[in-house]
Amino acid sequence: MALPSYASPLERIWRVTYLVICTLIFLFLIAPIIVIIPLSFNAEPYFSFTDKMVSLDPAGYSLRWYDSLLTFGMQAPDAPRNASWWSDVWHNTTWVRVAKNSIIIGFFATILATVLGTLAALGLSRPEMPYRRLIMAVLISPMIVPLIITATGLFFFYSHPCGLLGFIGLPSDCGKLAGTYVGVILAHATLGIPFVIITVTATLVGFDQSLTRASAALGANPRTTFFKVVMPLIMPGVISGALFAFVTSFDEVVVVLFVADHTQQTIPRQMWNGIREQISPQILSVATILVIISVALLTTVELLRRRSERLRGVTPR
């Protein structure tokens, strides 16, 4: 917002200072992310800018690391790039395989987290619900507790999911969840539920409860009221929470290290393995792709937030 014409010299100086401070903070936060993008086009196998890159010599830039994402792990990487070559990519390439795992795990974890988180937010939004603050604190605890502690607890619990039943005399011999897709999906859903609860609860703060009473007065049952009145108005918050849950699952590595086995490798875990075993600029290429995906998702969240404000009659600034 521009300063009014009657602003004093001190106010103008403060405005310039404020903009400079905001710009420096923005650069401090974004620089470590932006720097990996040009490095992913490095023609040399280095994690630093070469002389050719600094001088903007085209010979210093290459797509070799993006191409290697498609060929790493293939049976015949040098074969002609026809239908058979792409079939080899789809079935054997390491990065494609872990990308499929990340998408599958993220999709089902997001569905589960969105359903459970939305139901929890609807219950917590009711003023007559007892112990709301205590329940809210418990449900969002995965965001607060250090992730390594959560991962350790999930590992021991998923290794013996029915072990606690032995304390009350019930059979405790049931299948373990550690090392299975179900276990990883449940673990990622646990991490995503708090984001759904927070976003949906924030949407419900501005929800006009008189709409549900009016719907009931017109003869609608609770199910019809929810799907025809409540759900369309809170949908932007639900989708925003789902996007946050998906990003949380897609970028998570600590829980995967504890709960998953070698068949449930995800993109972050493969990047972790690449850093430990053989440092390659392939990691920078994957990181660049993840940054682009994250920016697209955050842009979607912002658009949904503004739409939610318009639906609630709040003018976005």
NUZA-921361 format. One record per residue: x, y, z of N, C-alpha, C, O, CB in turn. Coordinates in steps of 0.05 Angstrom, whole numbers, plus 5000, padded with zeros to 4 digits. Glycine has a CB too. Example, Ala and Ser with C-alpha at 12.3 -4.5 7.8 and 13.67 -1.06 7.14 Angstrom:
BEGIN
526448865156524649105156526449345156528549345169522649115181/525749555142527349795143525850015157526850235161528249885114/
//
This chain:
BEGIN
501749765000500050005000501850255000503650275016498150005025/501250434982502850674980502350865003500150875015502250824953/504451025010504151225031502451455021502551524998506951325040/500851575039499351805031501152045026503452055035497251885053/500152235011501752465003502552635027504552785026500252634984/501152615049501752785072503652635092504052735114499152865087/504852415084506652265102509052435108510152575091507451995090/509952415133512352565141514852435131514852205123512452585172/517152585131519652465122520452225139521652035128521852675124/519852225165520552005182518951755174520051535173519952075211/516451785167514751565158515851455131515751215127511851655155/516751625114517851535088520451375093520951175080518351765069/522151475111524551335117523951055129525250855122526351495136/522051055147521350795159520150605138520650365140519250835182/518650705119517550525099519850405082519750165076515650685080/521850565074524050455059525650255075526350045065525950685050/526050315101527550135119525949865121527149655121527950255146/523349895125521649655127521849475102522049235105518749735133/521749595079521949445054524649315051524849085042521349625030/526749455059529449335058529649095076530748885069531549545065/528649125101528748905120527148665110528148435111527648995148/524748705099523148495088524548355065524448105062520448595079/525848515048527348395025529648225034530048005023528348625007/531148325054533448165065532447905077533747695074534948335085/530247915092529247675105528347475083528747235085526847745124/527047585063526147415041528447275027528347035021524447575020/530547425022532947315009534247105027535246905017534947535001/534347165052535546975071534046705071535246495073535547095100/531446715068529746475069529846325042529846085041526946535077/529846475020529446354994532046284980532146114962527846544976/534246414988536846374974537746084974538645984954538946544986/537645934997538545654997536845484978537845274969538445545025/534345564972532745404954533245484925533445304908529745454961/533545744921533945834893536645744882536945684858533746134892/538645724899541345664889541545384878543345334861543445694912/539845204886540144924875539044904847539744714833538644734893/537345094838536245074812538345104790538444924773534045284808/540045314790542045324769544145104772545345014752543445594769/544745014797546644804801545744534789547344374781547244764830/543144504787542144254775542644234745542444014734539144224780/543344454733544044454704547044454699547944514677542744704691/548544404720551444394718552344164700551443944703552744374746/554044224680555044014662557143844675557643624666556244144637/558243934697560343784712559143654737557143754747562643964719/560243434746559143294770559943434796561143304813560043004770/559443684798560243834822557743964835555644014822562344054815/558044024860555944164875556644454879555944584898555444034903/558044564859558844844861558844964833558844814813561744874873/558845224831558845364806561545354793563545424805557945664809/561745264768564245244754564745524740563045694740564145024732/567245554730567945804717566145844692565446074686570845804708/565445634678563745664654560945754662559645904648563645404639/559945654685557345734694557246024702555446174696556345564717/559346114716559546394725559746574701558546794702561946434744/561146494680561446664656559146634637559146744615564046604642/557146474645554746424628555446294602554146334581553246684623/557546124602558245974578556245744574555945584593561245864580/554945724551552945504547554145234552552745044559551845524519/556745194547558044934551558044854580558344614586560844944541/557645044599557644974627554944874637554744794660558345214643/552944884620550244804628549344554612550044524589548145034624/547944384625547044134612544644024626544044084649549343924612/543143854611540843714623541543424629539843254632538443714603/544143364632545043084635543942964661543442724662548043074635/543643124682542743014708539742964708538842774721543443204731/538243124693535443064689535042814672533342644678533943304677/536742784652536642544635537442294651536342074647538442574611/539342324669540242094685538042004705538141774714542742164700/536242174711533942094728532341874714531241704728532142334735/532241884688530741684672532241434667531141224663529841804646/534941454667536541224660537741074684538740844681538841314642/537741194707539041074731537440824739535140844747539241274754/538640594737537440344744536140194720535039974724535340384764/536340304696535140174673536839934665539239914671534940364649/535539744651536939514641538539574615540639464611535039284636/537339744598538639814573538440114568536840204552537339664549/540040274583539840574581540740684554539840894546541440704602/542340534539543440634514541740534490542540584467546240544510/539640404495537940304473536440534459536140744471535940094483/535540494435533940714422531540784438530240614450533040624394/530941044439528741144456526041104443524841304433529241434464/525240864442522540794431520740704453521240754477522840584408/518540564446516640474466517940284486517240284509514240344452/519740114476521039924494522840064514522939984537522639714478/524140274505525840424523524240554545525040554568527440644507/521940674538520240804558518940594576518540654600518040974544/518440354566517440144583519540064604518940004627516539904567/522040064595524240004613524540214634525040164658526939984597/524140474626524140694645521940654666522540684690523740954631/519540584658517240574676517640344696516740364719514640534660/518740124687518839884705521439864720521539734741518439644688/523639974711526239924723527740164734529440134752527939794704/527140404724528640644734528140694763525940684773527840894717/530340734778530140764807528441004814526740984832532940794818/529041234802527541474810524641464802522941574816528841714797/523941334780521141304773519741124793517441174801520841194745/521140914802519940724821519440864848517240834859521740484825/521341024857520841154883518841374880517341434899523541264894/518641504856516541704852513841584853511941694864517041844825/513541344841510941204842510241134871507941164880510940944825/512241044887511740984915510841234930508941224946514240864928/512241464925511541704939508641794932507141884950513441934932/507941774907505241864899503141674910501041774920505041864868/503541414909501541224920501241264950499041284960502440944914/503441274964503341314993502141585000500441595018506141285006/503041794986501942054992498942074986497542215001503442264976/498041954965495241964957493441834979491541964988494741824930/494041594987492341455006492641575034490741595049493041155007/495041665041495441805067493842065068492742135088498441855072/493742205045492242455044489242405047487942545061492842605018/488242205033485442135035484742075064482742175075484741895017/486341905077485741825105485942065124484242105141487641605113/488042225120488442455138486242665134485342785153491242585133/485342705109483342895104480642815116479242985128482942935073/479942565113477342475124477442495155475542605167476842185115/479442385167479542385196479942665207478742735227481842205206/481642825194482143095203479643275201479143435219484343225188/478143245179475643395176473543325197472343495208474543355148/473243065202471342975222472143085250470443175265471142665223/474743075255475743175281475243475283474443575304478643115285/475743625262475343915262472343985266471744175280476444045237/470643835253467743885257466943835285465243985296466143705238/467943625298467343575326468443785344467143875363468243305334/470943865339472244075356470944345353471244515371475144085350/469544395331468344655327465644675342464544895344467844695297/464644465353462144475368462644585396464344475410460844185370/461244795404461844915430461144735454462144765475460345175433/459244545449458444375471460344135476459943975494455644265467/462344105459464143875462465943915486467344115488465843835436/466043715504467743745528470643705522471343565503466843555550/472443835538475343795536476343855508478143715498476043515544/475344065495476144125468479044195466480444095449474544345457/480044355485482844445484484744205488486744185475483344655505/484044025507485743795512485843615488487943515480484743645537/483543565476483443385452484943515429486343375414480443335444/484543775425486043915404489043895408490543845389485244215403/489943925433492843905438493843625432496043595421493343965468/492343415438493143145432493243095402495142965392491242935446/491243195388491043135359493243275343494143175323488343225349/494043515352496143655337498943605348500843725340495543955337/499143425368501743365380503843265360506243315364501443155401/503043115338505143045319506643275306508843245296503942875297/505443515306506743755296508743865316510644005309504743965288/508243805342509843925363512043745373514343835377508044005387/511443485376513443295385515543265364514943245340512043015391/518143255372520243215352519742965336518942755346522943185367/520242985310519542775291520942515297519842295292520142865263/523442535307524942285313523542125335523641885335527842355321/522242265354520842125375518341995364517741765371520042325398/516842135347514542015335515241775318513941575319513042225318/517441805303518241575285519041335302518441115295520641665267/520441385324521241155341518841025353518740775354523141255364/516941175363514541065374512940905354511940685359512741275386/512741015329511240875308512640615301511340405296511041045284/515340615301516840375294516240155314515639925306519840435293/516440215340516040005360513139915361512539675365516840105388/511240105357508440025357507639865333506239665335506640275359/508639945309508039805285509439535283508539355269508639975261/511639505297513039245298511439045314511438805308515839275309/510039135334508338965351505739105356505239195379509838885378/503939135336501539305339499639205360498039365370500139325313/499638945367497838835387499238765413498038625430496338595375/501738855416503138785440501938885465502138765486505938885438/500639115463499339235487497039065497496239085520498439515482/495838905479493538745488494338525508492638435523492238615464/496838455508497638245527497438335556497138165574500538175521/497438595561497238695588494538655600494138645624497938985589/492538625583489738585593488738305587486338255588487838795580/490638125580489837845577488737765551487637545548488037775598/488837935530487737875504490037775486492337825491486438125491/489237625465491337525446492837755434491737955426490037345424/495537725432497137945422498737865398500737995391499038035444/498037655384499537555361498037645335496437485324499937255361/498637885326497437975300499738075283501938135292495238195305/499138115257501238185238502338465244500838645252500138185211/504938495239506138755244505738935220505338845197509138725249/505739195225505339395204507939515193508039625172503539615214/510039485209512639595200513639445176513439195175514739575223/514539585156515539465132513339405112513739245093516939215138/511039525115508739485096507839755086508239965099506439325110/506439755063505340005053503240115072503040355075504139955025/501639935084499540025102500840175126499740375134497939785112/503040065136504340205158505340475151505040665167506640035169/506640505128507640765119505340955114505541195122509340735093/503140865102500841035097499641135123499041375126498740895080/499340955143498241035169500041225183499141415196497740785186/502641185181504541365194504441645181504441845196507441255192/504341655155504141915142501542055147501342295148504641885112/499341895149496742015156496842135184495642345189494541795154/498242005202498542115229499842385228499142565244500241925247/501842425211503242675209501542885194501943125199505942645195/499742805177498242985161495643085174494643295167497542875135/494542925193492042995206492143265219490243415216491242775226/494243335234494243605247493943835227492544035234496743635263/495143815204494844035184491944055174490944285170496743985160/490643835171487843835162486143955184484344125179486843555155/486643875209485043985231485344285233483344425237485843855258/487744385231488244675235486844835212485545035218491144735235/487244745187486044895165483044885165481745085160487144785139/481844655170478944635170477744785194475744915192478044335171/479144765217478144915241478245215236476445355243479844845265/480345315222480545595215478245675197477245895199483245665203/477445495178475245555160472645565175470845725170475145345138/472345385195469845365210469445595229467245645239469645105225/471645745235471445975253469546185242467946305257474146095259/469646225216467846425203465346305192463846445178469346565182/464746055199462345925188459846015203459846025228462545615189/457746085188455246185200453545945208452445815190453746375181/453345885234451845655243448845685238447445485239452345605272/447945925233445045965228444245825202441945765198444346255227/446245785184445545645159444745355164442845255151447945655140/446045225183445244945189442444945203440844755198447244815207/441945135220439245145233437145205212434945095213439245365255/437745385193435745435172435245195155433045135147436745675155/437345035149437044795134435344595149433544465137439744675127/435744565175434144385191431244475192429444315191435244355219/430844745194428044845195426544795169424144775169428145145201/428044775147426844725121426444425115425444345094428544845099/427144255135426543975133428843805124428543565120424343935114/431243905122433543745113434643585137434743685159435743925101/435443345132436643175153439643255156440643395139436342875146/440943165177443743245182445543175159447443325152444743115207/445142945146446942865124446643055100448543145088446342585115/444143125093443643315071444743585078445943725061440643335065/444443675103445443935111448543945108449644145100444643995140/449843725116452743715114453743735085455443895079453843465128/452543565068453543555041452643785023453943845003452743295028/450343905030449244115013449844395023449944595008446344085011/450344425049450844685061453644715072455044905065448744745083/454344535090456944565105459244505086461144665085457044385129/459144275073461544185057462244385035464644435032460943925045/460444495019461244684999462744935010464445044997458944774983/461945025034463145265046465845205058467645375058461245375066/466244965069468844905081470744755062472944685069468444745106/469744705037471344555018474144685013476144535011469944534992/474344955010477045065007478944995030481344935025476845365004/477945005054479644925077480344625077482544555084478344995103/478444465069478944175067481144115046482943965051476344025060/480844245023482844195001485544305010487644185004481944334975/485644535023488144645032489444455052491844405050487744925045/487944345071489044155090490043905076492043795083486944085110/488543815055489343585040492043635026493743455025487243495020/492343875015494843935001497143935021499343835015494644204987/496744055044498844055065499543775073501843705077498044225089/497443605077497943325084499543175063501243015069495343185090/498843235037500343095016503243185015505043025011498943154989/503643445018506443545018508043425041510343355039506543855019/506743405065508043295088508843005082511042925089506143305112/507042855070507642575063509742555042511642395043505142425054/509542725021511342714999514242795006516142694994510442904977/514542965026517243055034518442915058520642975066517143355039/516942725070517742615095519842395091519642235073515342495110/521842385108524042185106524542045132525341805132526542315096/524242185155525042055180523241815187524341605194524842265203/520641845185518841625191519241395171519141165179515941715190/519841465146520241255126522741095133522840845129520541375098/524841225143527241085151526740885173528040675175529341285160/524740935191524140765213522140545206522440315213523140925237/520040625191517740445187517940285161517140055161515140615187/518940405140518840265113521240085110523240115124518840475091/521039895091523339735084524239815056523440015046522539435085/525939645044527239725019525239734995525839864975529439535012/522939604998520939614976519239854977517839914958519239364977/519240004999517640255001519340505000518840695014516040245027/521440494984523140724981521540954969520140924950525640664963/521841194981520541434970522641624960525041574963518741574992/521841844947523742034936525642144958528042144954522342264922/524542244981526442355001528342145012530642195017524842465024/527341885014529241685024531341615003533641565011527641425032/530641614978532541574957534641794956537041744952531241544930/533742044961535642264962537442234986539842284984534042534965/536342135009538042085032540141875026542441905034536242005056/539241655013541141455006543341554987545641484990539741214993/542441724968544441844949546442014963548842024955543041994928/545642164983547542334998549542165014551842235016546042525016/548541945025550241775042552241615025554541585032548641595059/551241495003552741304988554441434965556841374963550941094976/553241604950554641714927553441984920551142004910554541534902/554842204927553842464922553742514892555742504878555542684936/551342574882551042614853549142854849547242894864549842364839/549743024828547843244822545043154814543343324810549043404800/544642894811541942794808540042894830537742954826541842494807/541242914854539643004877538743294873536543364881541342974903/540443454861539743734856537443744835535643914838542143894846/537443564816535343564796532643484809530643614803536043364773/532743284826530343204840529343424858526943484860530742944856/531243554872530543774890529144004875527244124884532943884905/530144064851529044274834526144204826524344374827530644324809/525743954819522943864812521143884836518843964833523043574801/522143814860520543824884519844114891517644174901521943694907/521744294887521244584892519044684874517244824883523844744888/519144614848517044694829514344584838512344734837517744604801/514244334846511744214855510644354880508344414883512043914861/512444414899511744554924510644834918508644914930514044564943/511944974900510945244893508145234881506445394887512945384874/507745034864505145004851502944944872500745044871505144774830/503644764891501744694912501144934931498844974938502644464928/503245084938502845314955501245534941499545664953505545424964/501645564915500045754900497045664900495245834902501045774871/496645404897493845304898492645354926490345434928493845004892/494145314947493145364974492445654977490345724989495245284995/494145834967493546124969490946204954489346354964495846294959/490646094930488246144915485746044930483646174930488346024887/485945804942483745694957483145864982480845894989484345404965/485245964994484846135018483246385010481446465025487546215031/483946514988482546754980479646684972477846844977484046884956/479246454959476546374952474946334978472546404979476546124935/476146204998474746165023473946425036471846455048476445995042/475746625035475146885047472847015032471147145044477547065046/472746985006470547104990467946974997465847104999471147094960/467946705000465546565007464446635035462046645039466046265006/466346705053465546785080465047075082464347175104467646695100/465247225060464747505061467047675072466647905079462347555077/469447555072471747705082473347795058474047625041473447535101/473948045055475448145033478448095037479548195056474948455028/479747945019482647895023484248145018483648305000483547675004/486248175034488048415031490248355012491948535007489148495058/
//
